[in-house]
């Protein structure tokens, strides 16, 4: 057993904005609770922009953008990380 050190994150500079701080897209399936937790964790970890793509609106902080448009994953080049949530593949 060992302890991990705290991550070293630099504070935002005057030229930083939401996209330079990291754009995370989280894709939810029918069981979207884990995706909501992952989106909230990305926000708390310091991501500048978090988008939760889910079939229905979820209870998450207002700073998380919600949408149903999964096609933006292929077109929005600003996305730096994609998290695929639980429940995908359980329905049509």
For each residue, the residues with C-beta under 8 A, 3 or more apart:
1:
2:
3:
4:
5:
6:
7:
8:
9: 46
10: 13
11:
12: 16 21
13: 10 16
14:
15: 20
16: 12 13 20 21 48
17: 20 21 48
18: 21 23 48 49
19: 23 48 49 78
20: 15 16 17 48
21: 12 16 17 18 46 47 48 49
22: 42 46 47 48 49 80 81
23: 18 19 47 48 49 50 51 76 78 79 80 81
24: 39 42 47 49 50 51 79 80 81 82 83
25: 51 53 72 73 76 79 81 82 83
26: 35 38 39 42 50 51 52 53 82 83 85
27: 35 53 54 70 73 82 83 84 85 88
28: 32 34 35 36 52 53 54 55 58 85 86 87
29: 32 35 55 85 86 87 88 89 90 91
30: 55 87 88 90 91
31: 34 85 86 87 90
32: 28 29 35 36 54 55 56 58 85 86 87
33: 36 37 86
34: 28 31 37 38 85 86 87
35: 26 27 28 29 32 38 39 52 54 58 83 85 86 87
36: 28 32 33 39 40 52 54 58 59 60
37: 33 34 40 41
38: 26 34 35 41 42 83 85
39: 24 26 35 36 42 43 50 52 60 64 83
40: 36 37 43 44 60 61 64
41: 37 38 44 45
42: 22 24 26 38 39 45 47 50 81 83
43: 39 40 47 50 61 63 64
44: 40 41
45: 41 42
46: 9 21 22
47: 21 22 23 24 42 43 50 81
48: 16 17 18 19 20 21 22 23
49: 18 19 21 22 23 24 65 78
50: 23 24 26 39 42 43 47 63 64 65
51: 23 24 25 26 64 65 66 67 72
52: 26 28 35 36 39 58 60 64 65 66 67
53: 25 26 27 28 66 67 68 69 70 72 73
54: 27 28 32 35 36 57 58 66 68 85
55: 28 29 30 32 68
56: 32
57: 54 66
58: 28 32 35 36 52 54 66
59: 36
60: 36 39 40 52 64 66
61: 40 43 64
62:
63: 43 50
64: 39 40 43 50 51 52 60 61
65: 49 50 51 52
66: 51 52 53 54 57 58 60
67: 51 52 53 72
68: 53 54 55
69: 53 72
70: 27 53 73
71: 74 75
72: 25 51 53 67 69 75 76 79
73: 25 27 53 70 76 79 82
74: 71
75: 71 72
76: 23 25 72 73 79
77:
78: 19 23 49
79: 23 24 25 72 73 76 82
80: 22 23 24
81: 22 23 24 25 42 47
82: 24 25 26 27 73 79
83: 24 25 26 27 35 38 39 42
84: 27 88
85: 26 27 28 29 31 32 34 35 38 54 88
86: 28 29 31 32 33 34 35
87: 28 29 30 31 32 34 35 90
88: 27 29 30 84 85
89: 29
90: 29 30 31 87
91: 29 30
92:
